[in-house]
Structures are given as structure tokens and as C-alpha cells.
Amino acid sequence: MDEPIKQELVECLAAFVSTHKKQRIEQVLEARTRYLTVVLEDVFQPHNASAVLRSCECFGVQDVYVIEDRNAYTVNADVDQGASKWLDLARYGAAQGGAPACFAALKDRGYRLVAATPHQDESRLDDLDVEEPLAILLGTEEQGLSDHALEAADSYLRVPMYGFTESFNISVCAALILRELTGRMRRASVAWELSEAEKRDLRLRWYRKIVRGSALIEERFLSARNSAQGSAGKNR
């Protein structure tokens, strides 16, 4: 679908969205980012996996990459609270090339891969530089990140801890990291915001989700538009 049609469709669906919801969507779009993203490697516990998605959505992170080499990723609706429907989940199982394909795609998109692990002292959360796009790699609580993920990482990240426990719960770890990095990102002189084209595409997708019967409305809109164009062509 070309850009003018997308914009016309946004305007069509907007007529079925309340003023309050449109204002809320615009507020969220202004705070959304792809400058920072999260990668979940084989995280299979539904509660933790879903809690991470909820944190991503709350802190304005649009994209989550899910690696499913060993474990399938399952969303728990009670924990997720609908957060996943507003996010983009990119799944990398065996059919998509798994972890190697995921890491290659992220690097092609300009991300620095940062492995969150308590076993490396290279960088504390407080010291992590946000001057370039970051992809935060998170693994399972029992095994952590795989050797492949640690090898693919450009740097490491350790969340400061002062007790006997070796590591945070993964969902808590994700929330702590996102709280710190999204705040620092927004204060930095970096282009963290979505482009106008990205905002329009998300606006269209979100309108489709909240407008009842949006598929039928869109079908009628496109049919009427094509008919009008056909009539205009015949009259030339």
C-alpha cells in the first residue's frame, strides 16, 4: 500500500476513533522509540516473558526480538495485560535462522548488542553509553545467555547488586535497565524518536485494532476509492 493511500485510510478510520483515544495515541507515538530494543533469548517462562513485554510497552520500546532456538515463547495474557498488541515482536526460530540471523539483522540495522549478564564486569548500568542504538540481550534465569549470544555481543552490561543473590528476576532486570536507559536516552542529544512515516504506520495499525469492524470499513473505503479512480480515468 503506497503512502498516500495509507494516509487516506488513517483519516478514514480516525472518524471512528474518539477524540480522547486519538489524543492518547498521539501522546504514545511521541514517546515511542526504536532506538532501544530488547532481545529475549529462549525465555520460556510465560510470567517472566510477558512481564518483560509489559515493561517494554510501558517504557515506550516498540520492538522486541524473540529467539526461540530451544524454547518457544508464550505470552501470559493475565500478566501481559494487552501490552503485546501494541508492540512489534520479531520471532527467530529455526525457520528464521535462530540467534545468528537475529543478531545479524540487528547489527545490519545499526544496533550495538549489549549482553546483560552478572558474570562480566565490563560495564555497569550506570555507565552504559547511549550515543548509539542499543539492543539489550536477556537470557533465561537458570542458564543466562548462550555462549553464542555472549560472543556476538559488542559489550556487556551488569546491573549493580549488593546482596547475596546472584541475579535479579529477568522481568525485574528488564524493567531496571529500561527505566535507566530510556530516561537517559530521552535526555541525550540523539535521534531516538520515530520518523513521521513510522508514526503513521503505527497509527494505522493501532486504529485498525481499536475500531470495531475496521477490516470491513477498510474494504469499503478501498472499493470506493478504486471506483472513483476508475470513473475519473474514463472521463479523461
N, C-alpha and C positions, 0 to 999 in steps of 0.2 A: 504494500500500500504506500503510495507516494505521500510526500509531506503535506501538500495542500488538502488532500482527502482526509488525512489524519486530523488536521486542524478543524476541518468542517465537521467531522464526526465528533470531535471533542465538544464543539459548540452545540451540536445536536443533542448529545447526551446530557450536557450541562443543564438543559431545560428541565430535566427530570431530577436534578440534584438540588437539595435545599441550600439556601444561602449559607447557613451555618456549616454544613458539610463541605461546601466549596471553599469556604474560608479556612476550615481546618486542614483540608487537603493542601491548600497553598502554603500554609504555615509549615506543614510537614515537608513539603517539597523543598522549601527554602533551607531546611536543616539537613536534608538527605545528602549522603556522600558515597562516593565510590573510591575516594582517596585512601580509605582504610577498609580492609576486608578481613574476614575470618575464614580460616580453613580448618575443618574438623576431620581428623584422620581416624577412621574406624571407630568413632564414638557410637556405641550401640545402646547405651542405657537411655530409654525413652525420656525419663525425667530430666536427666542432665542435658541431653541433646536438645530438648525442647526449651529448657531454661536458657540455653545459650542463644537460641533464636529470639527468644523474648528480649533478652538483653540487647542483641544486635538491633532489633527494631526500635527499642526504646531510646537507644543512643544514636539512632539515625544512620546506621550502617546498612546499606541496601543489599549488598551481595554477600552470600555465604557459599563457600565451596565445600562440598562434601565428598570425601574419599571413602569408597566402600570396597577396599581390597579384601578385607577379612570379615567385616561386619556390615550388615545392612542398617541403614539409618532410618529410624522410626520416630515419627512425631507424636507426642502425647498431647492430645487436644486440650485436656484439662490444665496442663502446665503452659502450653503454647499460648492459650487464650487468643487464638486467631492471628498471632504475630506473623506466622509464616505466609499468610495470604498476601501480605504487603511487601514481602521480600522476594529476591531472586535467588533461588537455590540451584547451583550448578553441581550436578552429581557426576562423579567419576568412578564408576565401577569398572569391571573387567572389559565390558563392551566399549567403554570410552577411553580406555588406556590407563585407568587407575592413577595412582600417585604420580608417576613420571609425566603423564600427559597433563595433569592438573598443575604441577609445578612449572612445566614448560609454558603452559598457557599464561600463567600469572607473570612469569618473567617476560614473556613477549608483550604483555600489557604494561610493563614498566614497574612492576611491584618488586620491592625488596622483601625477601622471605625471611621472617623473623620467627624462630622456633622458641616457643615458651617451654622452658624446662628448668627444674630446680637444680639440675646437675651441671650447669655451666655458669661461670661467674663473669662472663664477658661483659654483660650489660644488665644493669638494674633497670626496673621500670622507670624510675625517676630520671634516668639518664638517656633513655632511648630518643634518638633524633627523629623528628617528624618532618624533615625537609624534603622527603621524597615519599611516594605512595608505599604503604606498608601492608603486607599480608601476614597476619598473625596465625601461626600454626599451633593447633592444640590437639593433643592426643588423648588416649584413654587414661583413666586414673590409675589403673593397675599397671599398665605397661608403658605409658607415656607415648612419645612419638617414636616411630620406627627409625631404624638406622638410616634408611633411605631419606627420610624427612630431615634428619639431623645433618646428613651430608649435603642435601640440597639447599639447606638454609644459608643465607648470606650472613646472618648474625643470630645471636641468641638473646633471650630475654628471661630474666629471673625476677619474680615478684618477691619483694622483701618479706621475710618471715622471722619471727623472734621466739617461737615456741619449739616444742619437741617434735611436733607433727611435721612430716617431711614435705607435704604439699597441700595446697588448697583443693577443695572440690572443684572440678573443671568449670562448672557453671559460675561459681564464685570467682574463680581465676579470670574467666572471660569478662565478667562484669567489672572487676577491678581494673583490668587492662583497658577496657573500652572507656570507662569513666575517665581515666587519666589521659589516654591518647586522644579521644575525641575533643576533650576540653582544650588540650594543648594545641591540637590541630586547628581548632577554630580561632585561637588567639594568634596563630602564626601567620606570616605573610606567604601563604601557599594557596594555590587554586584548588581548594577542597570541594567546592560546590559542584552540583550537577550542571551540565550545559542546558541551554534552553530546549534543545531537541530531546535530551534525556528527560527533562521535566515533562515535556509534552507527551512523550511515550508512556511515562508512568501515570500521568494524569488520565490518559485514555484508558489504560488498563484498570486503574482504580475506579473510574466511572463505570466501566463495564461490570465490576464486581458489586457495586452498591446499587446500581439501577436495576430494578426488577424488570425482567423481560428485555434486557439490553440486547441480546442476540437478535430478537425479532425487530426491535427498533432499528438496529444497525442494518439488518437485511432490507427493511423497507426504505431506509434512507439511501442505501446504495442503489436500490432498484429505481427509486425516483430520480436520483442523480443521473444514472445511466440513461434513463428515458429522456430526461431533459437535454442531455448532451446529444442523444441521437436525434431528437427533434430539431435542435439547433443546427446540427450538421446537415439535415435535409433541407433546411430553409436557406442555406447559403447559396 
